[in-house]
Amino acid sequence: MKTDLNYKIETKHIKLVDGEFTPSQALDILSALIDEKINYHKVENLQHWESNHHTDPQPFLKRIQELEHQKQVLEDYVLKLKKTGQNLKINGKLSLKPVD
């Protein structure tokens, strides 16, 4: 919905995760974030289906599959990192920007 407001809302940046973590800690943090996104899309899919049984679930299922793949990539990466004995620096920032 467009409004005729006389001011502009600026882009907002939020520091979500910032620090050095052991591989296990990093995997716990990042897996939890991915799992939340997966659950979000599962719930959205169910809500859309409940309101209209003819809704195409493919966009939701595709995104869930992408997130599950990213989680596997993350697990593989952290496993390799764990073998080296190194910690992991995570710098996770979100940019929030209004859309016209």
N, CA, C and O atoms as a GROMACS GRO file, in nm:
protein
  400
    1MET      N    1   0.084  -0.117   0.000
    1MET     CA    2   0.000   0.000   0.000
    1MET      C    3   0.089   0.123   0.000
    1MET      O    4   0.178   0.137   0.084
    2LYS      N    5   0.065   0.212  -0.094
    2LYS     CA    6   0.141   0.336  -0.101
    2LYS      C    7   0.076   0.442  -0.014
    2LYS      O    8  -0.046   0.449  -0.003
    3THR      N    9   0.160   0.523   0.047
    3THR     CA   10   0.109   0.634   0.127
    3THR      C   11   0.172   0.763   0.078
    3THR      O   12   0.275   0.761   0.010
    4ASP      N   13   0.111   0.874   0.112
    4ASP     CA   14   0.163   1.004   0.072
    4ASP      C   15   0.234   1.072   0.188
    4ASP      O   16   0.207   1.188   0.219
    5LEU      N   17   0.325   1.001   0.251
    5LEU     CA   18   0.399   1.056   0.363
    5LEU      C   19   0.505   1.152   0.311
    5LEU      O   20   0.560   1.132   0.203
    6ASN      N   21   0.533   1.255   0.386
    6ASN     CA   22   0.628   1.357   0.344
    6ASN      C   23   0.769   1.330   0.395
    6ASN      O   24   0.854   1.419   0.388
    7TYR      N   25   0.795   1.214   0.444
    7TYR     CA   26   0.929   1.182   0.492
    7TYR      C   27   0.972   1.047   0.436
    7TYR      O   28   0.890   0.965   0.394
    8LYS      N   29   1.102   1.027   0.436
    8LYS     CA   30   1.159   0.904   0.381
    8LYS      C   31   1.212   0.820   0.496
    8LYS      O   32   1.280   0.870   0.586
    9ILE      N   33   1.181   0.693   0.493
    9ILE     CA   34   1.234   0.601   0.593
    9ILE      C   35   1.366   0.546   0.539
    9ILE      O   36   1.371   0.489   0.430
   10GLU      N   37   1.470   0.565   0.616
   10GLU     CA   38   1.604   0.524   0.574
   10GLU      C   39   1.624   0.374   0.590
   10GLU      O   40   1.552   0.307   0.664
   11THR      N   41   1.722   0.324   0.520
   11THR     CA   42   1.762   0.184   0.537
   11THR      C   43   1.819   0.167   0.677
   11THR      O   44   1.892   0.252   0.726
   12LYS      N   45   1.785   0.056   0.740
   12LYS     CA   46   1.831   0.026   0.876
   12LYS      C   47   1.920  -0.097   0.871
   12LYS      O   48   1.888  -0.195   0.804
   13HIS      N   49   2.031  -0.092   0.942
   13HIS     CA   50   2.124  -0.205   0.950
   13HIS      C   51   2.121  -0.260   1.092
   13HIS      O   52   2.128  -0.185   1.190
   14ILE      N   53   2.112  -0.390   1.102
   14ILE     CA   54   2.108  -0.457   1.232
   14ILE      C   55   2.219  -0.560   1.238
   14ILE      O   56   2.232  -0.644   1.148
   15LYS      N   57   2.298  -0.554   1.343
   15LYS     CA   58   2.403  -0.653   1.363
   15LYS      C   59   2.341  -0.772   1.434
   15LYS      O   60   2.307  -0.766   1.552
   16LEU      N   61   2.326  -0.880   1.360
   16LEU     CA   62   2.258  -0.998   1.412
   16LEU      C   63   2.355  -1.089   1.487
   16LEU      O   64   2.326  -1.134   1.598
   17VAL      N   65   2.468  -1.116   1.426
   17VAL     CA   66   2.570  -1.201   1.487
   17VAL      C   67   2.704  -1.136   1.458
   17VAL      O   68   2.732  -1.098   1.344
   18ASP      N   69   2.788  -1.125   1.560
   18ASP     CA   70   2.920  -1.068   1.539
   18ASP      C   71   3.014  -1.122   1.646
   18ASP      O   72   2.998  -1.093   1.765
   19GLY      N   73   3.110  -1.199   1.603
   19GLY     CA   74   3.205  -1.251   1.700
   19GLY      C   75   3.281  -1.371   1.648
   19GLY      O   76   3.261  -1.417   1.535
   20GLU      N   77   3.369  -1.420   1.734
   20GLU     CA   78   3.447  -1.539   1.703
   20GLU      C   79   3.389  -1.656   1.781
   20GLU      O   80   3.360  -1.645   1.900
   21PHE      N   81   3.373  -1.769   1.712
   21PHE     CA   82   3.308  -1.884   1.770
   21PHE      C   83   3.386  -2.011   1.738
   21PHE      O   84   3.456  -2.018   1.637
   22THR      N   85   3.373  -2.111   1.826
   22THR     CA   86   3.427  -2.242   1.793
   22THR      C   87   3.341  -2.298   1.680
   22THR      O   88   3.229  -2.252   1.660
   23PRO      N   89   3.391  -2.397   1.607
   23PRO     CA   90   3.308  -2.455   1.502
   23PRO      C   91   3.173  -2.506   1.553
   23PRO      O   92   3.070  -2.490   1.487
   24SER      N   93   3.172  -2.568   1.670
   24SER     CA   94   3.047  -2.620   1.726
   24SER      C   95   2.950  -2.507   1.759
   24SER      O   96   2.830  -2.517   1.731
   25GLN      N   97   3.002  -2.400   1.818
   25GLN     CA   98   2.916  -2.286   1.850
   25GLN      C   99   2.861  -2.224   1.722
   25GLN      O  100   2.742  -2.192   1.714
   26ALA      N  101   2.946  -2.206   1.624
   26ALA     CA  102   2.904  -2.147   1.497
   26ALA      C  103   2.796  -2.231   1.432
   26ALA      O  104   2.696  -2.178   1.381
   27LEU      N  105   2.815  -2.363   1.432
   27LEU     CA  106   2.716  -2.451   1.373
   27LEU      C  107   2.583  -2.442   1.447
   27LEU      O  108   2.477  -2.440   1.384
   28ASP      N  109   2.588  -2.436   1.579
   28ASP     CA  110   2.464  -2.423   1.658
   28ASP      C  111   2.390  -2.294   1.623
   28ASP      O  112   2.269  -2.296   1.600
   29ILE      N  113   2.463  -2.183   1.619
   29ILE     CA  114   2.401  -2.053   1.592
   29ILE      C  115   2.342  -2.048   1.451
   29ILE      O  116   2.226  -2.011   1.433
   30LEU      N  117   2.423  -2.084   1.352
   30LEU     CA  118   2.379  -2.072   1.214
   30LEU      C  119   2.273  -2.176   1.178
   30LEU      O  120   2.182  -2.148   1.100
   31SER      N  121   2.284  -2.296   1.233
   31SER     CA  122   2.181  -2.397   1.209
   31SER      C  123   2.047  -2.352   1.267
   31SER      O  124   1.943  -2.374   1.205
   32ALA      N  125   2.050  -2.290   1.383
   32ALA     CA  126   1.926  -2.242   1.445
   32ALA      C  127   1.860  -2.136   1.356
   32ALA      O  128   1.738  -2.135   1.340
   33LEU      N  129   1.941  -2.046   1.299
   33LEU     CA  130   1.886  -1.944   1.210
   33LEU      C  131   1.823  -2.007   1.085
   33LEU      O  132   1.713  -1.971   1.045
   34ILE      N  133   1.894  -2.102   1.026
   34ILE     CA  134   1.842  -2.169   0.906
   34ILE      C  135   1.716  -2.249   0.941
   34ILE      O  136   1.619  -2.248   0.865
   35ASP      N  137   1.719  -2.319   1.053
   35ASP     CA  138   1.602  -2.397   1.094
   35ASP      C  139   1.479  -2.308   1.114
   35ASP      O  140   1.368  -2.346   1.077
   36GLU      N  141   1.499  -2.190   1.170
   36GLU     CA  142   1.388  -2.096   1.188
   36GLU      C  143   1.330  -2.053   1.055
   36GLU      O  144   1.208  -2.043   1.039
   37LYS      N  145   1.417  -2.027   0.957
   37LYS     CA  146   1.370  -1.989   0.824
   37LYS      C  147   1.296  -2.105   0.758
   37LYS      O  148   1.194  -2.082   0.694
   38ILE      N  149   1.345  -2.226   0.774
   38ILE     CA  150   1.277  -2.343   0.718
   38ILE      C  151   1.138  -2.356   0.780
   38ILE      O  152   1.039  -2.375   0.708
   39ASN      N  153   1.130  -2.345   0.911
   39ASN     CA  154   1.001  -2.355   0.980
   39ASN      C  155   0.906  -2.243   0.937
   39ASN      O  156   0.786  -2.265   0.921
   40TYR      N  157   0.959  -2.124   0.918
   40TYR     CA  158   0.878  -2.011   0.872
   40TYR      C  159   0.812  -2.045   0.739
   40TYR      O  160   0.692  -2.024   0.722
   41HIS      N  161   0.889  -2.097   0.645
   41HIS     CA  162   0.835  -2.128   0.513
   41HIS      C  163   0.737  -2.246   0.518
   41HIS      O  164   0.641  -2.249   0.441
   42LYS      N  165   0.759  -2.340   0.607
   42LYS     CA  166   0.665  -2.450   0.624
   42LYS      C  167   0.530  -2.398   0.675
   42LYS      O  168   0.425  -2.438   0.627
   43VAL      N  169   0.535  -2.309   0.772
   43VAL     CA  170   0.412  -2.252   0.828
   43VAL      C  171   0.342  -2.166   0.723
   43VAL      O  172   0.220  -2.175   0.708
   44GLU      N  173   0.417  -2.084   0.650
   44GLU     CA  174   0.358  -2.002   0.544
   44GLU      C  175   0.289  -2.090   0.440
   44GLU      O  176   0.178  -2.059   0.396
   45ASN      N  177   0.354  -2.197   0.401
   45ASN     CA  178   0.296  -2.288   0.304
   45ASN      C  179   0.165  -2.346   0.355
   45ASN      O  180   0.065  -2.350   0.283
   46LEU      N  181   0.166  -2.391   0.480
   46LEU     CA  182   0.045  -2.448   0.540
   46LEU      C  183  -0.066  -2.345   0.548
   46LEU      O  184  -0.182  -2.376   0.519
   47GLN      N  185  -0.034  -2.222   0.588
   47GLN     CA  186  -0.135  -2.117   0.598
   47GLN      C  187  -0.196  -2.084   0.462
   47GLN      O  188  -0.317  -2.065   0.450
   48HIS      N  189  -0.112  -2.078   0.361
   48HIS     CA  190  -0.164  -2.052   0.226
   48HIS      C  191  -0.252  -2.168   0.179
   48HIS      O  192  -0.356  -2.145   0.118
   49TRP      N  193  -0.211  -2.288   0.207
   49TRP     CA  194  -0.289  -2.406   0.167
   49TRP      C  195  -0.424  -2.409   0.239
   49TRP      O  196  -0.526  -2.442   0.179
   50GLU      N  197  -0.424  -2.374   0.369
   50GLU     CA  198  -0.549  -2.374   0.445
   50GLU      C  199  -0.647  -2.270   0.392
   50GLU      O  200  -0.768  -2.292   0.394
   51SER      N  201  -0.597  -2.157   0.346
   51SER     CA  202  -0.686  -2.052   0.294
   51SER      C  203  -0.729  -2.079   0.150
   51SER      O  204  -0.834  -2.032   0.107
   52ASN      N  205  -0.647  -2.156   0.076
   52ASN     CA  206  -0.680  -2.187  -0.063
   52ASN      C  207  -0.609  -2.317  -0.100
   52ASN      O  208  -0.487  -2.319  -0.120
   53HIS      N  209  -0.684  -2.424  -0.111
   53HIS     CA  210  -0.626  -2.556  -0.140
   53HIS      C  211  -0.565  -2.565  -0.279
   53HIS      O  212  -0.500  -2.665  -0.312
   54HIS      N  213  -0.584  -2.464  -0.361
   54HIS     CA  214  -0.529  -2.464  -0.496
   54HIS      C  215  -0.401  -2.381  -0.505
   54HIS      O  216  -0.347  -2.362  -0.614
   55THR      N  217  -0.353  -2.332  -0.393
   55THR     CA  218  -0.229  -2.254  -0.390
   55THR      C  219  -0.112  -2.343  -0.430
   55THR      O  220  -0.102  -2.458  -0.388
   56ASP      N  221  -0.024  -2.287  -0.512
   56ASP     CA  222   0.094  -2.361  -0.557
   56ASP      C  223   0.198  -2.363  -0.444
   56ASP      O  224   0.248  -2.258  -0.404
   57PRO      N  225   0.232  -2.482  -0.393
   57PRO     CA  226   0.328  -2.490  -0.284
   57PRO      C  227   0.473  -2.483  -0.331
   57PRO      O  228   0.564  -2.473  -0.249
   58GLN      N  229   0.496  -2.488  -0.462
   58GLN     CA  230   0.632  -2.498  -0.514
   58GLN      C  231   0.726  -2.386  -0.469
   58GLN      O  232   0.841  -2.414  -0.435
   59PRO      N  233   0.683  -2.259  -0.468
   59PRO     CA  234   0.778  -2.156  -0.420
   59PRO      C  235   0.824  -2.181  -0.277
   59PRO      O  236   0.941  -2.160  -0.245
   60PHE      N  237   0.734  -2.226  -0.191
   60PHE     CA  238   0.771  -2.256  -0.053
   60PHE      C  239   0.863  -2.377  -0.046
   60PHE      O  240   0.965  -2.376   0.022
   61LEU      N  241   0.825  -2.482  -0.118
   61LEU     CA  242   0.904  -2.605  -0.117
   61LEU      C  243   1.042  -2.582  -0.177
   61LEU      O  244   1.141  -2.639  -0.129
   62LYS      N  245   1.050  -2.500  -0.280
   62LYS     CA  246   1.179  -2.469  -0.341
   62LYS      C  247   1.268  -2.396  -0.242
   62LYS      O  248   1.387  -2.427  -0.230
   63ARG      N  249   1.212  -2.298  -0.171
   63ARG     CA  250   1.292  -2.222  -0.074
   63ARG      C  251   1.336  -2.311   0.041
   63ARG      O  252   1.449  -2.300   0.087
   64ILE      N  253   1.249  -2.398   0.087
   64ILE     CA  254   1.286  -2.492   0.194
   64ILE      C  255   1.401  -2.582   0.147
   64ILE      O  256   1.495  -2.606   0.222
   65GLN      N  257   1.392  -2.629   0.025
   65GLN     CA  258   1.498  -2.714  -0.029
   65GLN      C  259   1.630  -2.637  -0.039
   65GLN      O  260   1.736  -2.692  -0.008
   66GLU      N  261   1.625  -2.511  -0.081
   66GLU     CA  262   1.745  -2.428  -0.089
   66GLU      C  263   1.808  -2.410   0.049
   66GLU      O  264   1.930  -2.420   0.065
   67LEU      N  265   1.725  -2.384   0.148
   67LEU     CA  266   1.775  -2.365   0.284
   67LEU      C  267   1.834  -2.494   0.340
   67LEU      O  268   1.937  -2.491   0.407
   68GLU      N  269   1.771  -2.607   0.312
   68GLU     CA  270   1.826  -2.735   0.358
   68GLU      C  271   1.961  -2.763   0.291
   68GLU      O  272   2.051  -2.817   0.354
   69HIS      N  273   1.973  -2.725   0.165
   69HIS     CA  274   2.101  -2.741   0.096
   69HIS      C  275   2.206  -2.650   0.160
   69HIS      O  276   2.320  -2.693   0.182
   70GLN      N  277   2.171  -2.526   0.189
   70GLN     CA  278   2.265  -2.434   0.252
   70GLN      C  279   2.309  -2.484   0.389
   70GLN      O  280   2.424  -2.466   0.430
   71LYS      N  281   2.216  -2.546   0.460
   71LYS     CA  282   2.250  -2.601   0.592
   71LYS      C  283   2.352  -2.714   0.576
   71LYS      O  284   2.444  -2.725   0.657
   72GLN      N  285   2.336  -2.796   0.474
   72GLN     CA  286   2.431  -2.905   0.449
   72GLN      C  287   2.568  -2.848   0.411
   72GLN      O  288   2.671  -2.898   0.457
   73VAL      N  289   2.570  -2.745   0.328
   73VAL     CA  290   2.695  -2.679   0.290
   73VAL      C  291   2.763  -2.624   0.415
   73VAL      O  292   2.884  -2.638   0.431
   74LEU      N  293   2.687  -2.562   0.503
   74LEU     CA  294   2.739  -2.508   0.629
   74LEU      C  295   2.799  -2.620   0.714
   74LEU      O  296   2.909  -2.605   0.766
   75GLU      N  297   2.728  -2.730   0.728
   75GLU     CA  298   2.776  -2.842   0.809
   75GLU      C  299   2.907  -2.898   0.754
   75GLU      O  300   2.998  -2.929   0.830
   76ASP      N  301   2.915  -2.910   0.621
   76ASP     CA  302   3.038  -2.960   0.559
   76ASP      C  303   3.155  -2.865   0.584
   76ASP      O  304   3.266  -2.908   0.614
   77TYR      N  305   3.128  -2.736   0.571
   77TYR     CA  306   3.232  -2.634   0.591
   77TYR      C  307   3.282  -2.636   0.736
   77TYR      O  308   3.403  -2.634   0.760
   78VAL      N  309   3.190  -2.641   0.829
   78VAL     CA  310   3.228  -2.639   0.971
   78VAL      C  311   3.303  -2.767   1.008
   78VAL      O  312   3.395  -2.762   1.089
   79LEU      N  313   3.266  -2.880   0.950
   79LEU     CA  314   3.337  -3.004   0.976
   79LEU      C  315   3.482  -2.994   0.931
   79LEU      O  316   3.573  -3.037   1.002
   80LYS      N  317   3.505  -2.936   0.813
   80LYS     CA  318   3.642  -2.915   0.764
   80LYS      C  319   3.717  -2.820   0.856
   80LYS      O  320   3.834  -2.841   0.887
   81LEU      N  321   3.649  -2.715   0.899
   81LEU     CA  322   3.712  -2.616   0.987
   81LEU      C  323   3.747  -2.678   1.121
   81LEU      O  324   3.853  -2.650   1.178
   82LYS      N  325   3.660  -2.762   1.171
   82LYS     CA  326   3.683  -2.827   1.300
   82LYS      C  327   3.811  -2.912   1.296
   82LYS      O  328   3.885  -2.917   1.394
   83LYS      N  329   3.836  -2.977   1.182
   83LYS     CA  330   3.955  -3.060   1.167
   83LYS      C  331   4.084  -2.978   1.173
   83LYS      O  332   4.189  -3.031   1.208
   84THR      N  333   4.076  -2.851   1.138
   84THR     CA  334   4.195  -2.766   1.141
   84THR      C  335   4.220  -2.707   1.280
   84THR      O  336   4.329  -2.656   1.308
   85GLY      N  337   4.119  -2.714   1.367
   85GLY     CA  338   4.132  -2.657   1.500
   85GLY      C  339   4.112  -2.507   1.504
   85GLY      O  340   4.138  -2.443   1.606
   86GLN      N  341   4.064  -2.450   1.395
   86GLN     CA  342   4.044  -2.305   1.389
   86GLN      C  343   3.904  -2.267   1.434
   86GLN      O  344   3.809  -2.345   1.424
   87ASN      N  345   3.893  -2.144   1.485
   87ASN     CA  346   3.763  -2.087   1.516
   87ASN      C  347   3.708  -2.017   1.392
   87ASN      O  348   3.774  -2.010   1.288
   88LEU      N  349   3.589  -1.965   1.406
   88LEU     CA  350   3.521  -1.903   1.293
   88LEU      C  351   3.472  -1.766   1.333
   88LEU      O  352   3.408  -1.749   1.437
   89LYS      N  353   3.501  -1.667   1.251
   89LYS     CA  354   3.451  -1.531   1.271
   89LYS      C  355   3.322  -1.517   1.192
   89LYS      O  356   3.319  -1.543   1.071
   90ILE      N  357   3.216  -1.477   1.260
   90ILE     CA  358   3.088  -1.455   1.192
   90ILE      C  359   3.054  -1.308   1.202
   90ILE      O  360   3.054  -1.249   1.310
   91ASN      N  361   3.024  -1.250   1.089
   91ASN     CA  362   2.981  -1.111   1.082
   91ASN      C  363   2.849  -1.110   1.006
   91ASN      O  364   2.848  -1.100   0.884
   92GLY      N  365   2.740  -1.121   1.079
   92GLY     CA  366   2.608  -1.128   1.017
   92GLY      C  367   2.531  -1.000   1.039
   92GLY      O  368   2.488  -0.969   1.150
   93LYS      N  369   2.514  -0.926   0.930
   93LYS     CA  370   2.439  -0.801   0.937
   93LYS      C  371   2.317  -0.811   0.845
   93LYS      O  372   2.323  -0.869   0.737
   94LEU      N  373   2.208  -0.754   0.890
   94LEU     CA  374   2.088  -0.744   0.809
   94LEU      C  375   2.069  -0.601   0.764
   94LEU      O  376   2.094  -0.507   0.840
   95SER      N  377   2.026  -0.583   0.642
   95SER     CA  378   1.991  -0.451   0.591
   95SER      C  379   1.841  -0.451   0.567
   95SER      O  380   1.790  -0.534   0.492
   96LEU      N  381   1.771  -0.359   0.630
   96LEU     CA  382   1.627  -0.346   0.615
   96LEU      C  383   1.598  -0.221   0.534
   96LEU      O  384   1.639  -0.111   0.570
   97LYS      N  385   1.528  -0.239   0.424
   97LYS     CA  386   1.502  -0.127   0.334
   97LYS      C  387   1.356  -0.128   0.291
   97LYS      O  388   1.306  -0.231   0.245
   98PRO      N  389   1.288  -0.014   0.306
   98PRO     CA  390   1.149  -0.007   0.260
   98PRO      C  391   1.139  -0.031   0.110
   98PRO      O  392   1.228   0.007   0.034
   99VAL      N  393   1.031  -0.094   0.068
   99VAL     CA  394   1.009  -0.122  -0.073
   99VAL      C  395   0.888  -0.041  -0.119
   99VAL      O  396   0.784  -0.039  -0.054
  100ASP      N  397   0.903   0.023  -0.232
  100ASP     CA  398   0.790   0.101  -0.287
  100ASP      C  399   0.690   0.010  -0.353
  100ASP      O  400   0.588   0.057  -0.404
   0.00000   0.00000   0.00000
